[in-house]
């Protein structure tokens, strides 16, 4: 998904189109049935027409009842703003003149099937997302970006045919395990099996500070989430009794249920992990490891020893897991330009070491500490948390920046990729640098050619 820097007031939009091998009447019966909406949402519990309406028509209104562990219960009223039987269905959430969101489906018969276009707009009216933005205004662009990510993946899936797609990552606590599984199945089916599900625990500052969900016991939550997600993938009725999740919820009238959407392809699960315990769990249960802050020279003790413990515990080897590492890639024409690139990135690294996580938990700082920079990592964190960010950045060395990125001349990047390969990396995630999309694509193209050479 391309970073846009969009703010809520910009009313960001998404549009995706796909062809469905089904009669338009059948597709329309599903698209226009509002009672199906709760089956595709973790928050939305039920929907009903208001004021005697029994189906969509311009002006008709319906109410949706929602529930979230952090935010409690609430309801939203929507009004149909565009309708053409068998072809178009659009509704605005809240005030039609100033909606918090607009959704639209458009159907067109094509090639003995149905061309379906989906479009949505976020804002400008206030929504549940507005409270999070009010609390963390400096993170507004990221909040909007993360909220739209699954929809953007659906758009990309509909517009591509060969590209592998992945969520890197869906954070625990934002969606229930079943909602995670339903999202993954939808994206996998839409992309004909090209979707990889990436999950991460994040940290207490984001999970508790932004989403209002407890960060406690992330290891247990991750293990149980993966268990439940795989049960949903398998397609049977769901029954699970764990320390964090009990499905169905005990003490009520619920019974085990089966998801409405079936997985048509295998969906690999990748875990983003930095701590020793989460690395061991990754080796034990995951199909792939999404690593970061990776220094191949120090990876054996910092990462692979813990990953291998988990693999051995499950009777697996490195051949059973994809080692996927990511880093920024940028090309310098000469030493002077390289020096400027490295200097510009020191404050970003200082933020990771000093500003990420909470006052007691910073997995990035711990990862750098295990790879030979324990003293520097402690000092950077102390200065950053005191508010002296320039001093924190000055402590970051050139070596620290170059060791965890793919920045340099073309020969340097090629050599670094070979070191990654020899250290055990199977797959690389490239974050191309550049001020414009054209520059980023040019950098990405050069990097891909180097990967193929290596």
N, C-alpha and C positions, 0 to 999 in steps of 0.2 A: 504494500500500500504506500503510495507516494505521500510524503508529508506535505501538507498544504499551508499549515500555520493558520487555518481558519478559526475565527472566533464565533461564539454563539450568535452574536448580533449579525454576523455575515450571512446567516441562514444557509449554512452549507447543505449541499444536495448530493444525492447519489442516484444513478440510473443504471439499470442492467437489463439486458434483453437476452432471451433464450428461445429456442424452438422446442416444442413439446410434441411428442408423437402421440397425440390424442385429439379427439374431436373438440372443436371450440366449445361446444355445449357442455362437455364434461369438464373442461378446464374452468369455464365460467361458473359452473355449479360449486366449485371449490373456492374460487377467488371471491365470490360474492357471499359466501356463507360466513357471517361474522362469528358464529359459534365455534368455528374451527380455530379462531385466533388463540385461545388459551392453550391449545395443544402445542403451540410453537413458542410459548413464552414461559419463563420461570415466574415472572412477577404477575402477569395477567391471570386471574383466577376464573373469571366468568364475564360474559358479555350478553347484553339483552337490549332489544329495541325498546324505545320509549314512545309514549303518546299514541299507542295503538298501531304503530308501524310494524309490519311483518316482513319487511325486505327493503332493499336499497331503493331510494328515489331521492331526487334533489330536495334538500330541506329536512329529510328524515334524520332523527337523532338516535344514538345508542350510547349506553353507558358501559364502561369497563371497570370492573372491580379488581384492585391490585393488592398485593401483599408482599412485603419484603422484611426479612429479619431485622434489618437496621432501621428502616423507615416506617414500619408498621403497616397499617392499612389505609388505602385511599381510593378514590374513584375519579374517573375522568369522563367527561361527556364529549362525544364527537358528533359532527354533523356532516352529512353527505353533501359535497359541494359540486360534484360532477357525476352524471350517471347517464349511460346509454346501454340499454339492456343487451347483454351478450357481448359488449365491446369495452365499456369504460366504467370504472368504479373508483371514486376518489373521495376522501373524507379529511376534514380538518379536526384536530384535537383541540378542544377548548373553544375560544372565541373565533369564529370563522374569519373575522376581520383582523385578528391578531393571534393566530394559532401558535401553539407550542410545537406542533408538527403537522405536516400534511403527507398523506400517503396516496398513491395512485397506481392502479393496474390498468393496462391497456392490452386488449386481445385483438389479434388479426389472423384470419385464416391464411395458412401458407403451406404449400407443398403437402397437402393432405394431412396437415397437423395444425398446430397453433403457435404463432409467434407471440410471446408474452413479454411485455415491457413493464418493469417495476421501477417506480420513482418515489423518492421521499425527500422531504425538506425538514431540517431541524430548526426550530425557532420561527419567528423571533419572540413569541410569547414565552412567559416563564414556564418551566417544567421542573420535574424532580432534579434534573441536572443543574438547574440554576443554583440550588443550595450549595452543591459541591463547588461550583465556580465562585460563589460568594465567599466560601471559606478559604479557597486557595486561588485567588485571582491570577497569581503569577503562573499557574499551571493550566490556564484556561485552554490554550491551544492543544495541550496534551490530553486534557479531559475530553474535548470534542473529538480528537483523533482516535482515542481508544474506544470511545462510544460507537464510532462509525466503523471500526475495523472489520467486524464480521460481515457487515453489509458490503464494504469495499471488496472483501475477498470474494463475495458472491458476484459482484460486478466483474472482477478480473477473471473469475472462472468462466463467466458467460462469454467473455471477449477473447479468450485464448484457447489453444488446443494442445500445446505441448508443455507449457511451463508448470513446474511443480509449485504448489501453493502451500504455505504454512502459517499457522498462528504463532507468532514468536514474541510474546506468549499471551495466552489467556491466563489471567491471574485467578488463583483460588480465592473464593469469597465473593467474587463479583457475580458469579452465576452458580446455581446449584449443579451438582454432578450430572443430573439428568439433563439440565439445560445445556451444559457443555457438550454432552453426547449428542443431543438433538441438533445443535449448531454444527458439530463436526459431520454428522451424517448428511445434513442438507448440503454443506459445502462439498463433501466428497461426491455425493450423487450428482450435484450440479456440474462438477468438474470431471466426471467420469473416472473417479479414482485418483485424482492428482493432488489430493489434500493430505497434509501431515498435521496432526494435532500437537501443538506445542503448549505445555503447561508450566507455570511457575508459581512459586509461593509468594513472590514479591517480598515485602518487608512490613513491619508494623506501622511505619510512618504513612505509607500509602493505604494499606488495607484498613487500618483503624482510623487514620486521620482523614482519609478521603471517602472511603466507602462505609465507615461505621460498623465494620464487622471485626470480630475478635481475631487476632493473629495467633492466638495460642495454639500449640500443638500442630505446627505446620507439617511436620513429618507424617503424623497420623492422618491429617486431612488429605495430604497428597496420596498416600497409599490407598486410602478408602475411596478417594475420588477416582483414581485409576481403576480400582476394582469395579465400582459402580458403572463407570463409563463403558468398560468392556462388557459388562452384563447387558447394558442397553444395546451396544453394538451387536451382541449375539442374537437379540430379537425376542427373547422369552419374557415372561412376566417377571417383573422386578421385585425381589425381596432381599433386603440387606439389613443386617444387624451389626453395627460397628460402634466404636466409641464416640465418633463424631456424627455419624449419620444412621438413622433408623428409617427404613423405607419398607412398607408404609409407616407413617407416624403412629406409634403405639397409643392405645387408649381411646382411639376414635372409631369411626365407622369405615375407614378406608380399608381396601383390600389390594393385594398385588395387582398391578396393571402392566400392560404392554405398551411401549411407545407406538405412536401412529405412523412414524416414518422408519422404514427398514433400510439398513445399510446395504448398498449394492456392491461395495468393494471393501477390501481390507483398509483399515485406517491406522497407520503407525502412530504411536504415541511417543513424543520426545519430551524430556524433562529438562528444564533450565535449572542447573544446580551449581552452587559454589561451595557450600559447607561440606565438611567430611561426611556427616550423617546423610545429607540429601544426595551426595555423590554415591554413597553405598546403596541407597534406595534406587537410584537411577540404574546402577549396574544390575540390581536384582530384578527390576520389573519393566524397564523402559526399552523401547525399540531404538531410541537414539538419545544422545546427550547434546544439549545445546549449551556449549561452553562459552565463556567470555573471560576477559582479563587473563588471557592465556599466554604464558611465557613458555615456549617449548623446552627451553633449557632447565626450567624448574618444575615442569609438569609432572614428572614421575612421582615426586613426593607430595606435591601440592594437590594433584588431582587423580592421577591414574592409580596410585596405591589404594585409594579409597574406592574408586570405581571398580577396580579389580576384585576387591574384597566382596562387593555386592555381586559381581558376576560369578565368583566362585561359590558363594552361598547359594546361588540359584542353579549351579551346575552349568554355567554358561562361560563363554570365552569372549575375547574382543571381537571375534568374527560374528557374534550375535548382536552387536550393537553398532550403530552408526556414530562415529565420533565427529560431530559437526561443530566447527569453531567459526566465530565471526570476528571481523575487525574492519576498521575503516581502511580504505585503500585510496591513496593519492600519489601522484607522480610528480617528482621534482626534476626540473631540467638540469640543475647543478647544485653544488653544496650551499651556495648562498640562499637559493630558494628553499632548500631542505631545512636550513636553519630557521628560516621564518615560519615554515609549516610546524616544526616541532615546538617553537616558542609559543605559537598561537594555541596549541593544544594543551599546554601545561595547566592552565586554569581549569579546563574541562576535567582533566585527570585529578586535580586537587579537589574538585567538587565531588567526584566519585569517592575519593578517600576520606573526605571530611564532611560532606553534606548529604550523602546518600544514607538511607536508613535512619534509625533513631539514635538517641544519645548512647545507648548501650549495644545496639546491633547494627553493624555495617559489614555485610558479607564481602563487599569489594575490598575494604580495608584489610579484612582478614585474609583474603586471597592473595593480595600483594605481599602481605606479611609472610605468608608461607612460601613465597617465591623469592625471598632474599632481601626484601625491603622493609623489614619490621620496624626498624628505628625511624626511617623516613616516614613511613605510614603513620606512626604514632604522632610524630611532630606535625605533619600536615594536618592531621585531624584536630589536634589541639589548637593550632592557629586558626583553622577554618571556623571552628566552633566559638572561638573568641571574637570572631568577626574580622580578623586580619587576613582577608582572602588573598591579597597580593603577596603577603609574606608566605602564605601556604603554597601558592603557585611557584614561588622562587625556590622552594625546597625540592620540587619535582625535577628530576634530572632528565637529560636528553635520552639516556639509556632506558629509563622507565617508559617514555613515550614510544620509542622505536621498538622496544621489546614486545609490546602488546598491540601493535598496529602493523599495517602493511603500507607504510609510508616511506618513500625514498625514490631514488632513480629507478629506471626500469630494471636494471641489473640487480639492484638491491631488493626490489620486490620479488623478482624471480628467485633469487637465492633464499629469501625468507620463506617463500612458499615451499621450497624444497626441504627446508628445515622442519616446517610444519608436517609435511608428508612423512619424513623420516621419524618424527616424534609419534606418529600414529593417527594423524588426522585423516579422515576419509572424505569429508565434505567441508567446503568453505562457504561461509556467508559473507558476502562482500557489501560494505557500506560505502558507496562511491562518494568522494568529496566533490564539491562544486557549488557555485552560486546559482546556477540555472540548471534546468532539466537537461538541456543539450550537453552541458559540460559534464554532468553526472553520467549521462549515458555514454559519452565518449570515454570517460574514465573506466566505467564498468566494462565496456567493450575491450579496452586494452588489458584489463585485469583478467578477463575470461580467456583471452588468448594466452596469457602467461600460465594460467591454470592448466590449460590444455597441453602446453609445452612441458610442464613439470610432470 
